[in-house]
Each structure stands twice: as C-alpha cells, then as structure tokens.
C-alpha cells in the first residue's frame, strides 16, 4: 500500500505540473495576442482628415534640395538648405480645397562639393484687391487624403533659388501629415523627380517640413 500511495502521489505531482505548463502556455498566448492588439491600436493615428478642415497659421518651415545634373557619366550635385522667418502666413483648408495667403521670408544657402556658392534671402507676399501687400492670396488648389498621406495639386509654399523652383518642383505632390499631441499640424515632404532634356538628366530630391497652429 505504501508503494501504491507513492505512485499515486508521483502521478498527481506530474499531472499538476502538466496542468501548470498548459496554463502558462495559455497565459503567454493571451499576453502575445494582447500585445499585438495594443500595437495595432498604437499604429492607428489619433486624427483624421476631418481634423484638417479650418484655418492654420504657419509656425515654422524648412527645406533642403539636392539637385544633380548628369551628362555622359559626369554628375554635379548642388545642395540647398533653407529656413523660413517672419511668418504671417495662413493655410485655409476645406474638405477638398485649400487657399494660402499672407507673407513669409526665407533664407537659403547653396553648396557645391561643400563649398558655398550662393546665399539668398527673399520675401513672398500676397497682394489683396486694395493693393495692400501681405494680405492677399498667394496660392490655391485641391487636395485629397489617403491614410496619413496628403496629395495636393499645388504647393503650400512657393520659393525659388537660382532659377530652381523649390516649392516641391511644381505640380502634383505628396506629403505625410500629422496632428501631434500639441494639436499642431505637421507636414513632411520627401520626393524625388528626374527629368531628361537633350541627354542631360536632372534629379531633384526635395525635403520640406512645416508646422501649423489652428486658429
């Protein structure tokens, strides 16, 4: 009888261990599922396209342009960086269209192979119907959204440097948008466009970042 009791005790102990292992596996599976759900929720933006509608005032913007000209295997690259200042500039968004107005200044520096070749400062200002500089419309167009990507048919900012349009090279352009925890709209562009003209290939990569506060 003592041997039988020992055997039963050992069997019971093994059974309990198996049950504990199964419970632990079940717990780990549940934990993994909850983690995946939490990650999916974190990936979902806390804003929507409807939050874009309204009037936004520019707080900051910066840009960089890498322009490469290639001919017969020889390439020349010009890097231009710039920042905005004196921002009295607003962006009005409806559900499908936009209008920009006001004024802003910007300064830019251009380098070739690390050597500064050009520096420039300029001001962009709209003119209203009364002829007052700084109050008028500077641009307008339409836009659409797909997730966090905003596509517009014109630039929100317009500036040129040594004959190169830095307003994301004109035309249809794409940018990521975000309304951050402070309620500010952040627009980020990173786009590359290549064109060929008479055996010369021009490649421009434009990166812009701007922040806006809702009025």
C-alpha positions as a LaTeX table, in Angstrom:
\begin{tabular}{lrrr}
\hline
Residue & $x$ (\AA) & $y$ (\AA) & $z$ (\AA) \\
\hline
Unk1 & 0.00 & 0.00 & 0.00 \\
Unk2 & 2.81 & 2.40 & 0.72 \\
Unk3 & 4.22 & 1.80 & $-2.76$ \\
Unk4 & 0.80 & 2.42 & $-4.31$ \\
Unk5 & 0.38 & 5.66 & $-2.39$ \\
Unk6 & 3.79 & 6.85 & $-3.53$ \\
Unk7 & 2.96 & 6.04 & $-7.14$ \\
Unk8 & $-0.35$ & 7.88 & $-6.88$ \\
Unk9 & 1.41 & 10.86 & $-5.29$ \\
Unk10 & 4.03 & 10.97 & $-8.05$ \\
Unk11 & 1.35 & 10.73 & $-10.74$ \\
Unk12 & $-0.61$ & 13.54 & $-9.12$ \\
Unk13 & 2.50 & 15.71 & $-8.98$ \\
Unk14 & 3.29 & 15.11 & $-12.67$ \\
Unk15 & $-0.32$ & 15.84 & $-13.60$ \\
Unk16 & $-0.26$ & 19.12 & $-11.69$ \\
Unk17 & 2.96 & 20.15 & $-13.42$ \\
Unk18 & 1.42 & 19.46 & $-16.83$ \\
Unk19 & $-1.64$ & 21.49 & $-15.90$ \\
Unk20 & 0.59 & 24.38 & $-14.77$ \\
Unk21 & 2.57 & 24.21 & $-18.01$ \\
Unk22 & $-0.67$ & 24.31 & $-20.05$ \\
Unk23 & $-1.91$ & 27.27 & $-18.02$ \\
Unk24 & 1.41 & 29.04 & $-18.54$ \\
Unk25 & 1.24 & 28.44 & $-22.30$ \\
Unk26 & $-2.32$ & 29.74 & $-22.38$ \\
Unk27 & $-1.27$ & 32.82 & $-20.42$ \\
Unk28 & 1.65 & 33.51 & $-22.79$ \\
Unk29 & $-0.61$ & 33.17 & $-25.85$ \\
Unk30 & $-3.12$ & 35.60 & $-24.33$ \\
Unk31 & $-0.30$ & 38.03 & $-23.50$ \\
Unk32 & 1.00 & 37.82 & $-27.07$ \\
Unk33 & $-2.47$ & 38.49 & $-28.52$ \\
Unk34 & $-2.99$ & 41.47 & $-26.23$ \\
Unk35 & 0.41 & 42.87 & $-27.21$ \\
Unk36 & $-0.43$ & 42.58 & $-30.91$ \\
Unk37 & $-3.77$ & 44.32 & $-30.38$ \\
Unk38 & $-2.06$ & 47.09 & $-28.43$ \\
Unk39 & 0.50 & 47.55 & $-31.20$ \\
Unk40 & $-2.26$ & 47.78 & $-33.80$ \\
Unk41 & $-4.02$ & 50.41 & $-31.70$ \\
Unk42 & $-0.78$ & 52.38 & $-31.35$ \\
Unk43 & $-0.32$ & 52.29 & $-35.14$ \\
Unk44 & $-3.73$ & 53.89 & $-35.67$ \\
Unk45 & $-3.43$ & 57.70 & $-35.89$ \\
Unk46 & $-5.41$ & 59.69 & $-33.34$ \\
Unk47 & $-6.50$ & 62.17 & $-36.02$ \\
Unk48 & $-8.47$ & 62.07 & $-39.26$ \\
Unk49 & $-8.85$ & 64.05 & $-42.47$ \\
Unk50 & $-11.82$ & 65.86 & $-40.94$ \\
Unk51 & $-9.45$ & 67.43 & $-38.40$ \\
Unk52 & $-7.66$ & 69.23 & $-41.24$ \\
Unk53 & $-10.60$ & 71.48 & $-42.05$ \\
Unk54 & $-10.07$ & 75.01 & $-40.76$ \\
Unk55 & $-7.55$ & 77.86 & $-40.78$ \\
Unk56 & $-3.93$ & 77.10 & $-39.88$ \\
Unk57 & $-1.16$ & 79.63 & $-39.26$ \\
Unk58 & 2.42 & 78.74 & $-40.17$ \\
Unk59 & 4.78 & 78.38 & $-37.21$ \\
Unk60 & 7.91 & 77.15 & $-38.97$ \\
Unk61 & 9.19 & 75.62 & $-42.16$ \\
Unk62 & 12.48 & 74.34 & $-43.50$ \\
Unk63 & 13.62 & 72.76 & $-46.73$ \\
Unk64 & 16.54 & 71.04 & $-48.39$ \\
Unk65 & 17.09 & 70.34 & $-52.06$ \\
Unk66 & 19.66 & 68.05 & $-53.62$ \\
Unk67 & 19.92 & 68.81 & $-57.35$ \\
Unk68 & 22.05 & 66.55 & $-59.53$ \\
Unk69 & 22.86 & 67.15 & $-63.19$ \\
Unk70 & 24.27 & 64.16 & $-65.10$ \\
Unk71 & 25.82 & 64.13 & $-68.59$ \\
Unk72 & 27.97 & 61.40 & $-70.17$ \\
Unk73 & 28.61 & 59.76 & $-66.81$ \\
Unk74 & 29.68 & 63.01 & $-65.16$ \\
Unk75 & 27.49 & 64.38 & $-62.35$ \\
Unk76 & 27.38 & 67.67 & $-60.48$ \\
Unk77 & 25.38 & 67.95 & $-57.28$ \\
Unk78 & 24.17 & 71.17 & $-55.69$ \\
Unk79 & 22.77 & 71.11 & $-52.13$ \\
Unk80 & 20.49 & 73.89 & $-50.99$ \\
Unk81 & 19.09 & 74.29 & $-47.48$ \\
Unk82 & 16.82 & 77.00 & $-46.13$ \\
Unk83 & 14.53 & 78.11 & $-43.32$ \\
Unk84 & 11.54 & 80.40 & $-43.05$ \\
Unk85 & 11.10 & 83.51 & $-40.91$ \\
Unk86 & 8.69 & 86.42 & $-40.35$ \\
Unk87 & 5.77 & 84.03 & $-40.79$ \\
Unk88 & 2.46 & 85.85 & $-41.18$ \\
Unk89 & 1.02 & 83.14 & $-43.36$ \\
Unk90 & $-2.17$ & 81.08 & $-43.19$ \\
Unk91 & $-3.45$ & 77.92 & $-44.83$ \\
Unk92 & $-7.22$ & 77.56 & $-45.14$ \\
Unk93 & $-8.43$ & 74.00 & $-45.71$ \\
Unk94 & $-11.90$ & 72.85 & $-46.68$ \\
Unk95 & $-12.68$ & 69.16 & $-47.18$ \\
Unk96 & $-11.23$ & 69.22 & $-50.72$ \\
Unk97 & $-9.51$ & 72.55 & $-51.41$ \\
Unk98 & $-7.01$ & 74.98 & $-49.92$ \\
Unk99 & $-6.04$ & 78.66 & $-50.09$ \\
Unk100 & $-2.80$ & 80.20 & $-48.81$ \\
Unk101 & $-2.44$ & 83.90 & $-48.01$ \\
Unk102 & $-0.24$ & 86.37 & $-46.17$ \\
Unk103 & 3.52 & 86.67 & $-46.25$ \\
Unk104 & 6.75 & 84.99 & $-45.18$ \\
Unk105 & 10.50 & 85.32 & $-45.68$ \\
Unk106 & 13.12 & 82.66 & $-46.23$ \\
Unk107 & 16.89 & 82.39 & $-46.47$ \\
Unk108 & 18.77 & 79.71 & $-48.38$ \\
Unk109 & 22.36 & 78.63 & $-48.86$ \\
Unk110 & 23.64 & 76.59 & $-51.79$ \\
Unk111 & 26.78 & 74.45 & $-51.80$ \\
Unk112 & 28.72 & 72.52 & $-54.43$ \\
Unk113 & 31.12 & 69.89 & $-53.06$ \\
Unk114 & 30.92 & 71.52 & $-49.62$ \\
Unk115 & 31.80 & 74.99 & $-50.93$ \\
Unk116 & 29.20 & 77.75 & $-50.51$ \\
Unk117 & 28.36 & 79.16 & $-53.92$ \\
Unk118 & 25.19 & 81.19 & $-53.27$ \\
Unk119 & 23.25 & 82.75 & $-50.43$ \\
Unk120 & 19.88 & 84.37 & $-50.77$ \\
Unk121 & 17.06 & 85.86 & $-48.71$ \\
Unk122 & 13.65 & 86.70 & $-50.08$ \\
Unk123 & 10.08 & 87.53 & $-49.11$ \\
Unk124 & 6.86 & 86.15 & $-50.55$ \\
Unk125 & 3.75 & 88.26 & $-50.01$ \\
Unk126 & 0.25 & 88.22 & $-51.43$ \\
Unk127 & $-1.42$ & 91.43 & $-52.61$ \\
Unk128 & $-5.11$ & 91.93 & $-51.85$ \\
Unk129 & $-7.70$ & 93.65 & $-54.04$ \\
Unk130 & $-6.87$ & 97.01 & $-52.44$ \\
Unk131 & $-3.22$ & 96.65 & $-53.36$ \\
Unk132 & $-2.08$ & 96.01 & $-49.78$ \\
Unk133 & 0.99 & 93.80 & $-49.77$ \\
Unk134 & 0.95 & 90.87 & $-47.40$ \\
Unk135 & $-2.80$ & 90.35 & $-47.12$ \\
Unk136 & $-3.63$ & 88.73 & $-50.43$ \\
Unk137 & $-3.84$ & 85.15 & $-51.67$ \\
Unk138 & $-0.55$ & 83.53 & $-52.66$ \\
Unk139 & $-1.89$ & 80.19 & $-53.87$ \\
Unk140 & $-4.84$ & 77.81 & $-54.08$ \\
Unk141 & $-5.69$ & 74.31 & $-55.22$ \\
Unk142 & $-7.29$ & 71.00 & $-54.35$ \\
Unk143 & $-6.13$ & 68.14 & $-52.17$ \\
Unk144 & $-7.09$ & 64.65 & $-51.06$ \\
Unk145 & $-6.01$ & 62.29 & $-48.31$ \\
Unk146 & $-5.33$ & 58.56 & $-48.08$ \\
Unk147 & $-4.45$ & 57.50 & $-44.57$ \\
Unk148 & $-1.72$ & 59.87 & $-43.41$ \\
Unk149 & $-0.76$ & 60.86 & $-46.96$ \\
Unk150 & $-1.97$ & 64.19 & $-48.33$ \\
Unk151 & $-1.81$ & 64.81 & $-52.09$ \\
Unk152 & $-2.21$ & 68.34 & $-53.46$ \\
Unk153 & $-2.14$ & 69.77 & $-56.96$ \\
Unk154 & $-0.08$ & 72.83 & $-55.94$ \\
Unk155 & 2.47 & 73.86 & $-53.35$ \\
Unk156 & 1.61 & 75.34 & $-49.95$ \\
Unk157 & 4.84 & 77.35 & $-50.11$ \\
Unk158 & 6.46 & 78.96 & $-53.14$ \\
Unk159 & 10.12 & 79.86 & $-53.40$ \\
Unk160 & 12.87 & 79.75 & $-55.99$ \\
Unk161 & 16.65 & 79.68 & $-55.74$ \\
Unk162 & 18.95 & 80.34 & $-58.68$ \\
Unk163 & 16.07 & 79.62 & $-61.04$ \\
Unk164 & 15.10 & 76.32 & $-59.36$ \\
Unk165 & 11.56 & 76.14 & $-58.03$ \\
Unk166 & 11.79 & 74.76 & $-54.51$ \\
Unk167 & 8.03 & 74.53 & $-53.95$ \\
Unk168 & 8.36 & 70.77 & $-54.47$ \\
Unk169 & 9.05 & 71.23 & $-58.16$ \\
Unk170 & 5.52 & 72.37 & $-59.08$ \\
Unk171 & 2.51 & 70.18 & $-59.87$ \\
Unk172 & 1.05 & 67.23 & $-58.01$ \\
Unk173 & 2.93 & 66.48 & $-54.82$ \\
Unk174 & 2.59 & 64.16 & $-51.85$ \\
Unk175 & 3.33 & 64.67 & $-48.18$ \\
Unk176 & 2.72 & 62.99 & $-44.85$ \\
Unk177 & 0.55 & 64.87 & $-42.40$ \\
Unk178 & 0.14 & 64.55 & $-38.65$ \\
Unk179 & $-1.70$ & 66.41 & $-35.94$ \\
Unk180 & 0.58 & 65.98 & $-32.95$ \\
Unk181 & $-0.16$ & 65.87 & $-29.22$ \\
Unk182 & 0.04 & 69.68 & $-29.09$ \\
Unk183 & $-2.65$ & 69.99 & $-31.75$ \\
Unk184 & $-0.20$ & 71.26 & $-34.37$ \\
Unk185 & $-0.36$ & 70.19 & $-37.99$ \\
Unk186 & 2.98 & 68.83 & $-39.21$ \\
Unk187 & 3.54 & 68.40 & $-42.96$ \\
Unk188 & 6.57 & 66.48 & $-44.23$ \\
Unk189 & 7.57 & 66.00 & $-47.86$ \\
Unk190 & 10.30 & 63.79 & $-49.24$ \\
Unk191 & 10.11 & 63.50 & $-53.00$ \\
Unk192 & 12.44 & 62.90 & $-55.92$ \\
Unk193 & 11.77 & 63.86 & $-59.53$ \\
Unk194 & 14.01 & 63.10 & $-62.51$ \\
Unk195 & 13.78 & 64.63 & $-65.98$ \\
Unk196 & 15.91 & 64.29 & $-69.10$ \\
Unk197 & 16.48 & 67.09 & $-71.59$ \\
Unk198 & 18.88 & 66.70 & $-74.53$ \\
Unk199 & 20.87 & 63.86 & $-72.90$ \\
Unk200 & 21.16 & 65.78 & $-69.62$ \\
Unk201 & 19.42 & 64.14 & $-66.66$ \\
Unk202 & 18.24 & 66.37 & $-63.84$ \\
Unk203 & 17.39 & 64.75 & $-60.49$ \\
Unk204 & 15.96 & 66.82 & $-57.67$ \\
Unk205 & 15.24 & 65.48 & $-54.19$ \\
Unk206 & 13.21 & 67.89 & $-52.11$ \\
Unk207 & 12.58 & 67.54 & $-48.36$ \\
Unk208 & 10.34 & 70.05 & $-46.59$ \\
Unk209 & 8.89 & 70.24 & $-43.10$ \\
Unk210 & 6.35 & 72.77 & $-41.87$ \\
Unk211 & 4.30 & 73.17 & $-38.68$ \\
Unk212 & 0.97 & 74.97 & $-38.34$ \\
Unk213 & $-1.28$ & 76.04 & $-35.46$ \\
Unk214 & $-5.07$ & 76.02 & $-35.82$ \\
Unk215 & $-6.71$ & 79.42 & $-35.46$ \\
\hline
\end{tabular}
